[in-house]
Amino acid sequence: MTEPKEQEIKAMISLLDDNDPEIYAHIQDQLLSFGREVIPVLEEAWSSAFNPLLQERIESIVHKIQLIGLKQDLTRWAKGSSHDLLAGTLLIARYQYPDLDEEKVRAALNKIRKDIWLELNEQMTPQEQVIVFNKVLFETHGFAGNTANFHAPQNSFINTVLESKKGNPLLLSIIYSIIAQQLDIPIFGVNLPEHFVLAYQDIRGNSPIEYTYPEAGILFYINAFSKGNIFGKADIDEFLKKVDMEYNRIFYEPCSNIDMLKRLIRNLAFSWQKLGQPDKVEEINELLNCLNPKSLSSPE
């Protein structure tokens, strides 16, 4: 940022505590128009300010700039990079943790992946691969479902789940699927109602074992929330009966990464609704709108 421009921004910031709401709104709009490049100047001004109102307004503007940028990033991801589940999951985490250290997250995932890779060999059957996967992820590294605080928002952020090793079915499944695909193991998410599971899909069509769901080449399903328990189509049939849901292919077949992020956002909206935080619910639903077909078909 050039010095004249920085001085101009600092002059605007100095007027943010003006009592005239029109002046404040005008300055806010101008600062928002600069985008992310203005954040360091705003943060510097915040640290040297002794006026609570000024600090509060700076915080609000920084948050709005970050939210606008995040919505743009998420729309771009959905349009062109949705094959990268980790990248999308990190974007959702950035809503709550804008200064997230992505390399720390990637390093934690790489450590788990390496530990699993060391235990695998090419002669293993799909079930044997999953047994190894489960042993390393749930026993060696100690991951588990957060049954004590199931609806807590931290269960839906990849960084906090990697730190606490506790998560909800969806986030545990996302971590499981990311690592599996990095190891060239075809394990994908399945959008089961009221739960989220994984499917081992024989995408090469050469499995020596019987398919549990031949229509989509599914060998078996995996419940990441129950430490990787393996089960079959009949168990999903029974589950759907219990929740009074009719057969639908989407409950048996792998879903898209976009669908996984939509569900992740809805989980967060539900969590914050339970906690009585409507502002967060409204903002996180703005992220959801970035993933709908209308947003994806419109020009940036």
MOGI-V336297 format. One record per residue. RES is the residue in one letter. PSI is psi in radians with two decimals (NA if undefined). Layout:
res: {RES/RES}
psi: {PSI/PSI}
This chain:
res: {M/T/E/P/K/E/Q/E/I/K/A/M/I/S/L/L/D/D/N/D/P/E/I/Y/A/H/I/Q/D/Q/L/L/S/F/G/R/E/V/I/P/V/L/E/E/A/W/S/S/A/F/N/P/L/L/Q/E/R/I/E/S/I/V/H/K/I/Q/L/I/G/L/K/Q/D/L/T/R/W/A/K/G/S/S/H/D/L/L/A/G/T/L/L/I/A/R/Y/Q/Y/P/D/L/D/E/E/K/V/R/A/A/L/N/K/I/R/K/D/I/W/L/E/L/N/E/Q/M/T/P/Q/E/Q/V/I/V/F/N/K/V/L/F/E/T/H/G/F/A/G/N/T/A/N/F/H/A/P/Q/N/S/F/I/N/T/V/L/E/S/K/K/G/N/P/L/L/L/S/I/I/Y/S/I/I/A/Q/Q/L/D/I/P/I/F/G/V/N/L/P/E/H/F/V/L/A/Y/Q/D/I/R/G/N/S/P/I/E/Y/T/Y/P/E/A/G/I/L/F/Y/I/N/A/F/S/K/G/N/I/F/G/K/A/D/I/D/E/F/L/K/K/V/D/M/E/Y/N/R/I/F/Y/E/P/C/S/N/I/D/M/L/K/R/L/I/R/N/L/A/F/S/W/Q/K/L/G/Q/P/D/K/V/E/E/I/N/E/L/L/N/C/L/N/P/K/S/L/S/S/P/E}
psi: {2.30/2.70/-0.77/-0.70/-0.71/-0.70/-0.67/-0.76/-0.73/-0.64/-0.69/-0.78/-0.64/-0.32/0.05/-0.35/0.26/2.46/-0.30/2.00/-0.52/-0.70/-0.79/-0.78/-0.69/-0.79/-0.72/-0.80/-0.71/-0.76/-0.69/-0.57/-0.38/-0.39/-2.75/-0.42/-0.34/-0.21/-0.81/-0.66/-0.72/-0.74/-0.64/-0.73/-0.68/-0.77/-0.43/0.02/2.53/0.18/1.97/-0.67/-0.75/-0.79/-0.74/-0.73/-0.61/-0.79/-0.75/-0.75/-0.75/-0.79/-0.74/-0.71/-0.77/-0.69/-0.75/-0.80/-0.69/-0.72/-0.69/-0.77/-0.72/-0.67/-0.74/-0.71/-0.82/-0.57/-0.62/-0.20/0.37/-0.16/-0.35/1.60/-0.67/-0.77/-0.74/-0.71/-0.65/-0.63/-0.74/-0.69/-0.52/-0.31/-0.84/-0.49/1.32/-0.42/0.44/2.33/1.67/-0.60/-0.58/-0.71/-0.83/-0.65/-0.70/-0.74/-0.71/-0.61/-0.79/-0.81/-0.77/-0.73/-0.64/-0.79/-0.67/-0.39/-0.18/2.73/2.85/-0.31/-0.13/2.49/2.88/-0.73/-0.70/-0.63/-0.78/-0.62/-0.76/-0.82/-0.85/-0.71/-0.82/-0.82/-0.80/-0.44/-0.99/-0.83/-0.20/0.44/2.58/2.84/2.46/1.48/-0.44/-0.55/1.07/-0.73/0.16/2.43/-0.58/-0.27/-0.19/0.13/2.23/-0.61/-0.74/-0.57/-0.68/-0.54/-0.82/-0.39/0.43/2.39/3.07/3.01/-0.69/-0.84/-0.65/-0.69/-0.68/-0.82/-0.79/-0.84/-0.74/-0.88/-0.74/-0.81/-0.55/-0.47/0.16/0.59/2.10/1.32/2.18/2.80/2.58/2.18/1.22/2.41/2.42/0.13/2.94/2.29/-3.09/2.74/2.39/1.92/2.15/1.44/-0.24/-0.23/0.53/0.56/2.43/-0.13/2.88/2.44/2.47/-0.43/1.46/-0.50/-0.50/0.25/0.56/2.11/-0.78/3.00/2.81/2.33/1.72/-0.48/-0.37/0.75/0.64/0.41/2.29/2.37/3.08/-3.09/-0.65/-0.56/-0.63/-0.71/-0.83/-0.71/-0.76/-0.62/-0.73/-0.63/0.16/0.86/2.42/2.86/2.35/2.32/-0.54/-0.31/-0.08/-0.35/2.69/2.45/2.99/2.84/-0.58/-0.73/-0.63/-0.72/-0.62/-0.77/-0.63/-0.76/-0.73/-0.66/-0.75/-0.73/-0.74/-0.74/-0.82/-0.47/-0.75/-0.54/0.00/0.75/1.32/-0.53/-0.74/-0.65/-0.78/-0.76/-0.74/-0.51/-0.42/-0.62/-0.67/-0.68/-0.45/-0.31/0.05/2.78/-0.61/-0.75/-0.67/-0.39/-0.18/2.64/2.65/NA}
